[in-house]
Amino acid sequence: MKYLVVAEKSENGFGAYVPDLPGCVAASESRDEVVVLIQEAIEFHLEGLTISGEPIPPPKSQSEIVEVHAA
């Protein structure tokens, strides 16, 4: 499965979350590390859902980069 991950730069490093998996987040000082951590978090999150007998949400979110002209 492929889930959309949103990675954002903050004052302290990077955060990442998965819109299709509420509560699935990661944080790190570097973007490369946060990508590794969110992948691990997704796997852990899906394992937890499976263990508790909950359905695994299918990936639904999509992204698009839109160019706008600023005034």
mmJSON file of the N, C-alpha and C atoms, coordinates in Angstrom:
{"data_MODEL":{"atom_site":{
"group_PDB":["ATOM","ATOM","ATOM","ATOM","ATOM","ATOM","ATOM","ATOM","ATOM","ATOM","ATOM","ATOM","ATOM","ATOM","ATOM","ATOM","ATOM","ATOM","ATOM","ATOM","ATOM","ATOM","ATOM","ATOM","ATOM","ATOM","ATOM","ATOM","ATOM","ATOM","ATOM","ATOM","ATOM","ATOM","ATOM","ATOM","ATOM","ATOM","ATOM","ATOM","ATOM","ATOM","ATOM","ATOM","ATOM","ATOM","ATOM","ATOM","ATOM","ATOM","ATOM","ATOM","ATOM","ATOM","ATOM","ATOM","ATOM","ATOM","ATOM","ATOM","ATOM","ATOM","ATOM","ATOM","ATOM","ATOM","ATOM","ATOM","ATOM","ATOM","ATOM","ATOM","ATOM","ATOM","ATOM","ATOM","ATOM","ATOM","ATOM","ATOM","ATOM","ATOM","ATOM","ATOM","ATOM","ATOM","ATOM","ATOM","ATOM","ATOM","ATOM","ATOM","ATOM","ATOM","ATOM","ATOM","ATOM","ATOM","ATOM","ATOM","ATOM","ATOM","ATOM","ATOM","ATOM","ATOM","ATOM","ATOM","ATOM","ATOM","ATOM","ATOM","ATOM","ATOM","ATOM","ATOM","ATOM","ATOM","ATOM","ATOM","ATOM","ATOM","ATOM","ATOM","ATOM","ATOM","ATOM","ATOM","ATOM","ATOM","ATOM","ATOM","ATOM","ATOM","ATOM","ATOM","ATOM","ATOM","ATOM","ATOM","ATOM","ATOM","ATOM","ATOM","ATOM","ATOM","ATOM","ATOM","ATOM","ATOM","ATOM","ATOM","ATOM","ATOM","ATOM","ATOM","ATOM","ATOM","ATOM","ATOM","ATOM","ATOM","ATOM","ATOM","ATOM","ATOM","ATOM","ATOM","ATOM","ATOM","ATOM","ATOM","ATOM","ATOM","ATOM","ATOM","ATOM","ATOM","ATOM","ATOM","ATOM","ATOM","ATOM","ATOM","ATOM","ATOM","ATOM","ATOM","ATOM","ATOM","ATOM","ATOM","ATOM","ATOM","ATOM","ATOM","ATOM","ATOM","ATOM","ATOM","ATOM","ATOM","ATOM","ATOM","ATOM","ATOM","ATOM","ATOM","ATOM","ATOM","ATOM","ATOM","ATOM"],
"id":[1,2,3,4,5,6,7,8,9,10,11,12,13,14,15,16,17,18,19,20,21,22,23,24,25,26,27,28,29,30,31,32,33,34,35,36,37,38,39,40,41,42,43,44,45,46,47,48,49,50,51,52,53,54,55,56,57,58,59,60,61,62,63,64,65,66,67,68,69,70,71,72,73,74,75,76,77,78,79,80,81,82,83,84,85,86,87,88,89,90,91,92,93,94,95,96,97,98,99,100,101,102,103,104,105,106,107,108,109,110,111,112,113,114,115,116,117,118,119,120,121,122,123,124,125,126,127,128,129,130,131,132,133,134,135,136,137,138,139,140,141,142,143,144,145,146,147,148,149,150,151,152,153,154,155,156,157,158,159,160,161,162,163,164,165,166,167,168,169,170,171,172,173,174,175,176,177,178,179,180,181,182,183,184,185,186,187,188,189,190,191,192,193,194,195,196,197,198,199,200,201,202,203,204,205,206,207,208,209,210,211,212,213],
"type_symbol":["N","C","C","N","C","C","N","C","C","N","C","C","N","C","C","N","C","C","N","C","C","N","C","C","N","C","C","N","C","C","N","C","C","N","C","C","N","C","C","N","C","C","N","C","C","N","C","C","N","C","C","N","C","C","N","C","C","N","C","C","N","C","C","N","C","C","N","C","C","N","C","C","N","C","C","N","C","C","N","C","C","N","C","C","N","C","C","N","C","C","N","C","C","N","C","C","N","C","C","N","C","C","N","C","C","N","C","C","N","C","C","N","C","C","N","C","C","N","C","C","N","C","C","N","C","C","N","C","C","N","C","C","N","C","C","N","C","C","N","C","C","N","C","C","N","C","C","N","C","C","N","C","C","N","C","C","N","C","C","N","C","C","N","C","C","N","C","C","N","C","C","N","C","C","N","C","C","N","C","C","N","C","C","N","C","C","N","C","C","N","C","C","N","C","C","N","C","C","N","C","C","N","C","C","N","C","C","N","C","C","N","C","C"],
"label_atom_id":["N","CA","C","N","CA","C","N","CA","C","N","CA","C","N","CA","C","N","CA","C","N","CA","C","N","CA","C","N","CA","C","N","CA","C","N","CA","C","N","CA","C","N","CA","C","N","CA","C","N","CA","C","N","CA","C","N","CA","C","N","CA","C","N","CA","C","N","CA","C","N","CA","C","N","CA","C","N","CA","C","N","CA","C","N","CA","C","N","CA","C","N","CA","C","N","CA","C","N","CA","C","N","CA","C","N","CA","C","N","CA","C","N","CA","C","N","CA","C","N","CA","C","N","CA","C","N","CA","C","N","CA","C","N","CA","C","N","CA","C","N","CA","C","N","CA","C","N","CA","C","N","CA","C","N","CA","C","N","CA","C","N","CA","C","N","CA","C","N","CA","C","N","CA","C","N","CA","C","N","CA","C","N","CA","C","N","CA","C","N","CA","C","N","CA","C","N","CA","C","N","CA","C","N","CA","C","N","CA","C","N","CA","C","N","CA","C","N","CA","C","N","CA","C","N","CA","C","N","CA","C","N","CA","C","N","CA","C","N","CA","C","N","CA","C","N","CA","C"],
"label_alt_id":[null,null,null,null,null,null,null,null,null,null,null,null,null,null,null,null,null,null,null,null,null,null,null,null,null,null,null,null,null,null,null,null,null,null,null,null,null,null,null,null,null,null,null,null,null,null,null,null,null,null,null,null,null,null,null,null,null,null,null,null,null,null,null,null,null,null,null,null,null,null,null,null,null,null,null,null,null,null,null,null,null,null,null,null,null,null,null,null,null,null,null,null,null,null,null,null,null,null,null,null,null,null,null,null,null,null,null,null,null,null,null,null,null,null,null,null,null,null,null,null,null,null,null,null,null,null,null,null,null,null,null,null,null,null,null,null,null,null,null,null,null,null,null,null,null,null,null,null,null,null,null,null,null,null,null,null,null,null,null,null,null,null,null,null,null,null,null,null,null,null,null,null,null,null,null,null,null,null,null,null,null,null,null,null,null,null,null,null,null,null,null,null,null,null,null,null,null,null,null,null,null,null,null,null,null,null,null,null,null,null,null,null,null],
"label_comp_id":["MET","MET","MET","LYS","LYS","LYS","TYR","TYR","TYR","LEU","LEU","LEU","VAL","VAL","VAL","VAL","VAL","VAL","ALA","ALA","ALA","GLU","GLU","GLU","LYS","LYS","LYS","SER","SER","SER","GLU","GLU","GLU","ASN","ASN","ASN","GLY","GLY","GLY","PHE","PHE","PHE","GLY","GLY","GLY","ALA","ALA","ALA","TYR","TYR","TYR","VAL","VAL","VAL","PRO","PRO","PRO","ASP","ASP","ASP","LEU","LEU","LEU","PRO","PRO","PRO","GLY","GLY","GLY","CYS","CYS","CYS","VAL","VAL","VAL","ALA","ALA","ALA","ALA","ALA","ALA","SER","SER","SER","GLU","GLU","GLU","SER","SER","SER","ARG","ARG","ARG","ASP","ASP","ASP","GLU","GLU","GLU","VAL","VAL","VAL","VAL","VAL","VAL","VAL","VAL","VAL","LEU","LEU","LEU","ILE","ILE","ILE","GLN","GLN","GLN","GLU","GLU","GLU","ALA","ALA","ALA","ILE","ILE","ILE","GLU","GLU","GLU","PHE","PHE","PHE","HIS","HIS","HIS","LEU","LEU","LEU","GLU","GLU","GLU","GLY","GLY","GLY","LEU","LEU","LEU","THR","THR","THR","ILE","ILE","ILE","SER","SER","SER","GLY","GLY","GLY","GLU","GLU","GLU","PRO","PRO","PRO","ILE","ILE","ILE","PRO","PRO","PRO","PRO","PRO","PRO","PRO","PRO","PRO","LYS","LYS","LYS","SER","SER","SER","GLN","GLN","GLN","SER","SER","SER","GLU","GLU","GLU","ILE","ILE","ILE","VAL","VAL","VAL","GLU","GLU","GLU","VAL","VAL","VAL","HIS","HIS","HIS","ALA","ALA","ALA","ALA","ALA","ALA"],
"label_asym_id":["A","A","A","A","A","A","A","A","A","A","A","A","A","A","A","A","A","A","A","A","A","A","A","A","A","A","A","A","A","A","A","A","A","A","A","A","A","A","A","A","A","A","A","A","A","A","A","A","A","A","A","A","A","A","A","A","A","A","A","A","A","A","A","A","A","A","A","A","A","A","A","A","A","A","A","A","A","A","A","A","A","A","A","A","A","A","A","A","A","A","A","A","A","A","A","A","A","A","A","A","A","A","A","A","A","A","A","A","A","A","A","A","A","A","A","A","A","A","A","A","A","A","A","A","A","A","A","A","A","A","A","A","A","A","A","A","A","A","A","A","A","A","A","A","A","A","A","A","A","A","A","A","A","A","A","A","A","A","A","A","A","A","A","A","A","A","A","A","A","A","A","A","A","A","A","A","A","A","A","A","A","A","A","A","A","A","A","A","A","A","A","A","A","A","A","A","A","A","A","A","A","A","A","A","A","A","A","A","A","A","A","A","A"],
"label_entity_id":["1","1","1","1","1","1","1","1","1","1","1","1","1","1","1","1","1","1","1","1","1","1","1","1","1","1","1","1","1","1","1","1","1","1","1","1","1","1","1","1","1","1","1","1","1","1","1","1","1","1","1","1","1","1","1","1","1","1","1","1","1","1","1","1","1","1","1","1","1","1","1","1","1","1","1","1","1","1","1","1","1","1","1","1","1","1","1","1","1","1","1","1","1","1","1","1","1","1","1","1","1","1","1","1","1","1","1","1","1","1","1","1","1","1","1","1","1","1","1","1","1","1","1","1","1","1","1","1","1","1","1","1","1","1","1","1","1","1","1","1","1","1","1","1","1","1","1","1","1","1","1","1","1","1","1","1","1","1","1","1","1","1","1","1","1","1","1","1","1","1","1","1","1","1","1","1","1","1","1","1","1","1","1","1","1","1","1","1","1","1","1","1","1","1","1","1","1","1","1","1","1","1","1","1","1","1","1","1","1","1","1","1","1"],
"label_seq_id":[1,1,1,2,2,2,3,3,3,4,4,4,5,5,5,6,6,6,7,7,7,8,8,8,9,9,9,10,10,10,11,11,11,12,12,12,13,13,13,14,14,14,15,15,15,16,16,16,17,17,17,18,18,18,19,19,19,20,20,20,21,21,21,22,22,22,23,23,23,24,24,24,25,25,25,26,26,26,27,27,27,28,28,28,29,29,29,30,30,30,31,31,31,32,32,32,33,33,33,34,34,34,35,35,35,36,36,36,37,37,37,38,38,38,39,39,39,40,40,40,41,41,41,42,42,42,43,43,43,44,44,44,45,45,45,46,46,46,47,47,47,48,48,48,49,49,49,50,50,50,51,51,51,52,52,52,53,53,53,54,54,54,55,55,55,56,56,56,57,57,57,58,58,58,59,59,59,60,60,60,61,61,61,62,62,62,63,63,63,64,64,64,65,65,65,66,66,66,67,67,67,68,68,68,69,69,69,70,70,70,71,71,71],
"pdbx_PDB_ins_code":[null,null,null,null,null,null,null,null,null,null,null,null,null,null,null,null,null,null,null,null,null,null,null,null,null,null,null,null,null,null,null,null,null,null,null,null,null,null,null,null,null,null,null,null,null,null,null,null,null,null,null,null,null,null,null,null,null,null,null,null,null,null,null,null,null,null,null,null,null,null,null,null,null,null,null,null,null,null,null,null,null,null,null,null,null,null,null,null,null,null,null,null,null,null,null,null,null,null,null,null,null,null,null,null,null,null,null,null,null,null,null,null,null,null,null,null,null,null,null,null,null,null,null,null,null,null,null,null,null,null,null,null,null,null,null,null,null,null,null,null,null,null,null,null,null,null,null,null,null,null,null,null,null,null,null,null,null,null,null,null,null,null,null,null,null,null,null,null,null,null,null,null,null,null,null,null,null,null,null,null,null,null,null,null,null,null,null,null,null,null,null,null,null,null,null,null,null,null,null,null,null,null,null,null,null,null,null,null,null,null,null,null,null],
"Cartn_x":[0.845,0.0,0.883,0.356,1.061,0.152,0.6,-0.152,0.527,-0.288,0.236,0.786,2.006,2.636,2.889,2.515,2.78,3.935,5.024,6.185,6.265,6.419,6.454,7.673,8.304,9.437,8.887,9.497,9.117,10.364,10.199,11.345,12.358,11.879,12.743,13.154,12.737,13.072,11.951,11.506,10.465,9.424,8.187,7.098,6.465,5.85,5.162,3.893,2.868,1.632,1.008,0.053,-0.616,-2.104,-2.627,-4.023,-5.013,-4.694,-5.609,-5.509,-4.532,-4.34,-4.247,-5.371,-5.333,-4.527,-3.668,-2.837,-1.499,-1.282,-0.014,0.928,1.887,2.771,4.214,5.126,6.546,7.191,8.307,9.057,10.542,11.346,12.791,13.473,14.777,15.548,15.794,15.752,16.027,14.855,14.744,13.679,13.887,15.125,15.397,14.986,15.301,14.976,13.471,12.783,11.341,10.632,11.163,10.57,10.73,11.892,12.117,11.196,11.098,10.276,8.788,8.303,6.873,6.568,7.492,7.275,7.145,8.019,7.932,6.63,6.224,4.995,3.771,3.77,2.657,2.565,3.69,3.697,3.207,3.665,3.254,1.756,1.291,-0.124,-1.012,-0.629,-1.414,-1.393,-0.258,-0.162,-1.103,-1.147,-2.035,-3.498,-3.85,-5.229,-5.581,-4.667,-4.886,-5.059,-4.192,-4.253,-5.57,-6.046,-7.298,-8.536,-8.348,-9.477,-10.167,-9.524,-10.103,-9.704,-10.532,-10.182,-9.035,-8.256,-7.176,-7.761,-7.682,-8.238,-7.466,-8.179,-7.472,-6.913,-5.803,-5.272,-6.268,-6.602,-7.541,-6.972,-6.146,-5.65,-4.726,-4.816,-3.953,-3.39,-2.326,-1.754,-1.619,-1.563,-1.379,-0.657,0.332,1.009,0.373,-0.092,-0.79,0.02,0.293,1.036,0.05,0.349,-0.477,0.412,-0.192,0.543,0.225,1.231,1.047,1.045,0.295,0.2,1.466],
"Cartn_y":[-1.185,0.0,1.237,2.283,3.561,4.624,5.238,6.298,7.632,8.665,10.012,10.433,10.955,11.472,12.956,13.758,15.19,15.458,16.009,16.366,17.886,18.426,19.877,20.287,21.36,21.904,22.777,22.654,23.485,24.176,24.924,25.6,24.605,23.419,22.438,21.277,21.253,20.128,19.858,18.603,18.194,17.346,17.501,16.655,16.01,14.87,14.184,13.552,13.501,12.838,12.212,11.312,10.569,10.915,11.692,12.098,10.929,9.799,8.657,7.817,8.123,7.373,8.365,8.885,9.867,9.365,10.24,9.897,9.3,9.029,8.448,9.596,9.856,11.011,10.628,11.495,11.323,12.705,12.811,14.064,13.744,14.618,14.431,15.747,15.772,16.963,17.087,15.965,16.015,15.446,15.897,15.408,13.937,13.552,12.149,11.229,11.627,10.801,10.755,11.863,11.853,10.952,10.838,9.938,8.485,8.142,6.782,6.52,7.48,7.302,7.198,7.967,7.882,6.559,6.035,4.712,3.651,3.717,2.793,3.007,4.269,4.577,4.026,4.108,3.564,2.06,1.382,-0.074,-0.448,0.272,0.023,0.298,1.382,1.76,0.681,0.218,-0.814,-2.13,-2.45,-3.657,-3.554,-2.386,-2.182,-2.316,-1.78,-1.916,-3.381,-4.118,-5.54,-6.317,-6.067,-6.766,-6.492,-5.245,-4.921,-5.226,-5.843,-6.261,-5.141,-4.003,-2.874,-2.945,-2.398,-2.421,-1.471,-1.817,-0.948,0.01,1.318,2.278,2.255,2.19,2.221,3.617,3.704,5.026,5.756,6.982,7.779,9.14,9.697,11.059,11.127,12.251,12.528,13.929,14.216,15.551,16.157,17.432,18.174,19.46,19.81,21.084,22.056,23.182,24.17,25.466,25.97,27.227,28.378,29.365,30.571,31.784,32.855,34.11,35.025,35.347,36.215,37.684,38.474,39.895,40.641],
"Cartn_z":[0.0,0.0,0.0,-0.585,-0.598,-0.002,1.097,1.756,1.498,1.358,1.25,2.608,2.616,3.824,3.612,4.595,4.554,5.513,4.97,5.791,5.824,7.019,7.19,8.003,7.581,8.335,9.453,10.62,11.762,12.298,13.356,13.971,14.523,14.934,15.593,14.703,13.456,12.589,11.61,11.569,10.64,11.344,10.92,11.375,10.164,10.35,9.254,9.799,8.934,9.303,8.064,8.317,7.254,7.319,6.353,6.416,6.513,5.913,5.939,7.209,8.06,9.313,10.471,10.946,12.031,13.228,13.723,14.874,14.501,13.236,12.789,12.43,13.314,13.171,13.49,13.075,13.406,13.421,14.131,14.186,14.274,13.684,13.701,13.357,13.547,13.209,11.709,10.976,9.534,8.736,7.501,6.63,6.3,6.01,5.691,6.836,8.046,9.213,9.462,9.259,9.503,8.499,7.286,6.296,6.737,7.249,7.764,8.953,9.845,11.047,10.725,9.748,9.431,8.751,7.973,7.372,8.468,9.456,10.586,11.365,11.527,12.256,11.529,10.199,9.417,9.627,9.519,9.705,11.108,12.108,13.49,13.661,13.077,13.161,12.53,11.349,10.665,11.445,12.036,12.863,14.059,14.686,15.818,15.435,14.271,13.808,13.588,12.986,12.721,14.02,14.982,16.269,16.983,16.899,17.579,16.75,15.594,14.78,14.023,13.937,13.208,11.741,10.861,9.44,9.132,8.142,7.688,6.651,6.92,5.973,4.654,3.547,2.273,2.013,1.309,0.951,0.049,0.408,-0.379,-0.75,0.128,-0.079,-1.281,-1.969,-3.108,-2.939,-3.652,-3.564,-4.95,-4.947,-6.191,-5.835,-6.618,-6.433,-7.401,-6.855,-7.65,-7.659,-8.84,-8.962,-8.935,-8.117,-8.036,-8.23,-8.649,-8.841,-7.671,-6.899,-5.748,-6.207,-5.479,-5.838,-5.466],
"occupancy":[1.0,1.0,1.0,1.0,1.0,1.0,1.0,1.0,1.0,1.0,1.0,1.0,1.0,1.0,1.0,1.0,1.0,1.0,1.0,1.0,1.0,1.0,1.0,1.0,1.0,1.0,1.0,1.0,1.0,1.0,1.0,1.0,1.0,1.0,1.0,1.0,1.0,1.0,1.0,1.0,1.0,1.0,1.0,1.0,1.0,1.0,1.0,1.0,1.0,1.0,1.0,1.0,1.0,1.0,1.0,1.0,1.0,1.0,1.0,1.0,1.0,1.0,1.0,1.0,1.0,1.0,1.0,1.0,1.0,1.0,1.0,1.0,1.0,1.0,1.0,1.0,1.0,1.0,1.0,1.0,1.0,1.0,1.0,1.0,1.0,1.0,1.0,1.0,1.0,1.0,1.0,1.0,1.0,1.0,1.0,1.0,1.0,1.0,1.0,1.0,1.0,1.0,1.0,1.0,1.0,1.0,1.0,1.0,1.0,1.0,1.0,1.0,1.0,1.0,1.0,1.0,1.0,1.0,1.0,1.0,1.0,1.0,1.0,1.0,1.0,1.0,1.0,1.0,1.0,1.0,1.0,1.0,1.0,1.0,1.0,1.0,1.0,1.0,1.0,1.0,1.0,1.0,1.0,1.0,1.0,1.0,1.0,1.0,1.0,1.0,1.0,1.0,1.0,1.0,1.0,1.0,1.0,1.0,1.0,1.0,1.0,1.0,1.0,1.0,1.0,1.0,1.0,1.0,1.0,1.0,1.0,1.0,1.0,1.0,1.0,1.0,1.0,1.0,1.0,1.0,1.0,1.0,1.0,1.0,1.0,1.0,1.0,1.0,1.0,1.0,1.0,1.0,1.0,1.0,1.0,1.0,1.0,1.0,1.0,1.0,1.0,1.0,1.0,1.0,1.0,1.0,1.0,1.0,1.0,1.0,1.0,1.0,1.0],
"B_iso_or_equiv":[0.0,0.0,0.0,0.0,0.0,0.0,0.0,0.0,0.0,0.0,0.0,0.0,0.0,0.0,0.0,0.0,0.0,0.0,0.0,0.0,0.0,0.0,0.0,0.0,0.0,0.0,0.0,0.0,0.0,0.0,0.0,0.0,0.0,0.0,0.0,0.0,0.0,0.0,0.0,0.0,0.0,0.0,0.0,0.0,0.0,0.0,0.0,0.0,0.0,0.0,0.0,0.0,0.0,0.0,0.0,0.0,0.0,0.0,0.0,0.0,0.0,0.0,0.0,0.0,0.0,0.0,0.0,0.0,0.0,0.0,0.0,0.0,0.0,0.0,0.0,0.0,0.0,0.0,0.0,0.0,0.0,0.0,0.0,0.0,0.0,0.0,0.0,0.0,0.0,0.0,0.0,0.0,0.0,0.0,0.0,0.0,0.0,0.0,0.0,0.0,0.0,0.0,0.0,0.0,0.0,0.0,0.0,0.0,0.0,0.0,0.0,0.0,0.0,0.0,0.0,0.0,0.0,0.0,0.0,0.0,0.0,0.0,0.0,0.0,0.0,0.0,0.0,0.0,0.0,0.0,0.0,0.0,0.0,0.0,0.0,0.0,0.0,0.0,0.0,0.0,0.0,0.0,0.0,0.0,0.0,0.0,0.0,0.0,0.0,0.0,0.0,0.0,0.0,0.0,0.0,0.0,0.0,0.0,0.0,0.0,0.0,0.0,0.0,0.0,0.0,0.0,0.0,0.0,0.0,0.0,0.0,0.0,0.0,0.0,0.0,0.0,0.0,0.0,0.0,0.0,0.0,0.0,0.0,0.0,0.0,0.0,0.0,0.0,0.0,0.0,0.0,0.0,0.0,0.0,0.0,0.0,0.0,0.0,0.0,0.0,0.0,0.0,0.0,0.0,0.0,0.0,0.0,0.0,0.0,0.0,0.0,0.0,0.0],
"pdbx_formal_charge":[null,null,null,null,null,null,null,null,null,null,null,null,null,null,null,null,null,null,null,null,null,null,null,null,null,null,null,null,null,null,null,null,null,null,null,null,null,null,null,null,null,null,null,null,null,null,null,null,null,null,null,null,null,null,null,null,null,null,null,null,null,null,null,null,null,null,null,null,null,null,null,null,null,null,null,null,null,null,null,null,null,null,null,null,null,null,null,null,null,null,null,null,null,null,null,null,null,null,null,null,null,null,null,null,null,null,null,null,null,null,null,null,null,null,null,null,null,null,null,null,null,null,null,null,null,null,null,null,null,null,null,null,null,null,null,null,null,null,null,null,null,null,null,null,null,null,null,null,null,null,null,null,null,null,null,null,null,null,null,null,null,null,null,null,null,null,null,null,null,null,null,null,null,null,null,null,null,null,null,null,null,null,null,null,null,null,null,null,null,null,null,null,null,null,null,null,null,null,null,null,null,null,null,null,null,null,null,null,null,null,null,null,null],
"auth_seq_id":[1,1,1,2,2,2,3,3,3,4,4,4,5,5,5,6,6,6,7,7,7,8,8,8,9,9,9,10,10,10,11,11,11,12,12,12,13,13,13,14,14,14,15,15,15,16,16,16,17,17,17,18,18,18,19,19,19,20,20,20,21,21,21,22,22,22,23,23,23,24,24,24,25,25,25,26,26,26,27,27,27,28,28,28,29,29,29,30,30,30,31,31,31,32,32,32,33,33,33,34,34,34,35,35,35,36,36,36,37,37,37,38,38,38,39,39,39,40,40,40,41,41,41,42,42,42,43,43,43,44,44,44,45,45,45,46,46,46,47,47,47,48,48,48,49,49,49,50,50,50,51,51,51,52,52,52,53,53,53,54,54,54,55,55,55,56,56,56,57,57,57,58,58,58,59,59,59,60,60,60,61,61,61,62,62,62,63,63,63,64,64,64,65,65,65,66,66,66,67,67,67,68,68,68,69,69,69,70,70,70,71,71,71],
"auth_comp_id":["MET","MET","MET","LYS","LYS","LYS","TYR","TYR","TYR","LEU","LEU","LEU","VAL","VAL","VAL","VAL","VAL","VAL","ALA","ALA","ALA","GLU","GLU","GLU","LYS","LYS","LYS","SER","SER","SER","GLU","GLU","GLU","ASN","ASN","ASN","GLY","GLY","GLY","PHE","PHE","PHE","GLY","GLY","GLY","ALA","ALA","ALA","TYR","TYR","TYR","VAL","VAL","VAL","PRO","PRO","PRO","ASP","ASP","ASP","LEU","LEU","LEU","PRO","PRO","PRO","GLY","GLY","GLY","CYS","CYS","CYS","VAL","VAL","VAL","ALA","ALA","ALA","ALA","ALA","ALA","SER","SER","SER","GLU","GLU","GLU","SER","SER","SER","ARG","ARG","ARG","ASP","ASP","ASP","GLU","GLU","GLU","VAL","VAL","VAL","VAL","VAL","VAL","VAL","VAL","VAL","LEU","LEU","LEU","ILE","ILE","ILE","GLN","GLN","GLN","GLU","GLU","GLU","ALA","ALA","ALA","ILE","ILE","ILE","GLU","GLU","GLU","PHE","PHE","PHE","HIS","HIS","HIS","LEU","LEU","LEU","GLU","GLU","GLU","GLY","GLY","GLY","LEU","LEU","LEU","THR","THR","THR","ILE","ILE","ILE","SER","SER","SER","GLY","GLY","GLY","GLU","GLU","GLU","PRO","PRO","PRO","ILE","ILE","ILE","PRO","PRO","PRO","PRO","PRO","PRO","PRO","PRO","PRO","LYS","LYS","LYS","SER","SER","SER","GLN","GLN","GLN","SER","SER","SER","GLU","GLU","GLU","ILE","ILE","ILE","VAL","VAL","VAL","GLU","GLU","GLU","VAL","VAL","VAL","HIS","HIS","HIS","ALA","ALA","ALA","ALA","ALA","ALA"],
"auth_asym_id":["A","A","A","A","A","A","A","A","A","A","A","A","A","A","A","A","A","A","A","A","A","A","A","A","A","A","A","A","A","A","A","A","A","A","A","A","A","A","A","A","A","A","A","A","A","A","A","A","A","A","A","A","A","A","A","A","A","A","A","A","A","A","A","A","A","A","A","A","A","A","A","A","A","A","A","A","A","A","A","A","A","A","A","A","A","A","A","A","A","A","A","A","A","A","A","A","A","A","A","A","A","A","A","A","A","A","A","A","A","A","A","A","A","A","A","A","A","A","A","A","A","A","A","A","A","A","A","A","A","A","A","A","A","A","A","A","A","A","A","A","A","A","A","A","A","A","A","A","A","A","A","A","A","A","A","A","A","A","A","A","A","A","A","A","A","A","A","A","A","A","A","A","A","A","A","A","A","A","A","A","A","A","A","A","A","A","A","A","A","A","A","A","A","A","A","A","A","A","A","A","A","A","A","A","A","A","A","A","A","A","A","A","A"],
"auth_atom_id":["N","CA","C","N","CA","C","N","CA","C","N","CA","C","N","CA","C","N","CA","C","N","CA","C","N","CA","C","N","CA","C","N","CA","C","N","CA","C","N","CA","C","N","CA","C","N","CA","C","N","CA","C","N","CA","C","N","CA","C","N","CA","C","N","CA","C","N","CA","C","N","CA","C","N","CA","C","N","CA","C","N","CA","C","N","CA","C","N","CA","C","N","CA","C","N","CA","C","N","CA","C","N","CA","C","N","CA","C","N","CA","C","N","CA","C","N","CA","C","N","CA","C","N","CA","C","N","CA","C","N","CA","C","N","CA","C","N","CA","C","N","CA","C","N","CA","C","N","CA","C","N","CA","C","N","CA","C","N","CA","C","N","CA","C","N","CA","C","N","CA","C","N","CA","C","N","CA","C","N","CA","C","N","CA","C","N","CA","C","N","CA","C","N","CA","C","N","CA","C","N","CA","C","N","CA","C","N","CA","C","N","CA","C","N","CA","C","N","CA","C","N","CA","C","N","CA","C","N","CA","C","N","CA","C","N","CA","C","N","CA","C","N","CA","C","N","CA","C"],
"pdbx_PDB_model_num":[1,1,1,1,1,1,1,1,1,1,1,1,1,1,1,1,1,1,1,1,1,1,1,1,1,1,1,1,1,1,1,1,1,1,1,1,1,1,1,1,1,1,1,1,1,1,1,1,1,1,1,1,1,1,1,1,1,1,1,1,1,1,1,1,1,1,1,1,1,1,1,1,1,1,1,1,1,1,1,1,1,1,1,1,1,1,1,1,1,1,1,1,1,1,1,1,1,1,1,1,1,1,1,1,1,1,1,1,1,1,1,1,1,1,1,1,1,1,1,1,1,1,1,1,1,1,1,1,1,1,1,1,1,1,1,1,1,1,1,1,1,1,1,1,1,1,1,1,1,1,1,1,1,1,1,1,1,1,1,1,1,1,1,1,1,1,1,1,1,1,1,1,1,1,1,1,1,1,1,1,1,1,1,1,1,1,1,1,1,1,1,1,1,1,1,1,1,1,1,1,1,1,1,1,1,1,1,1,1,1,1,1,1]
}}}
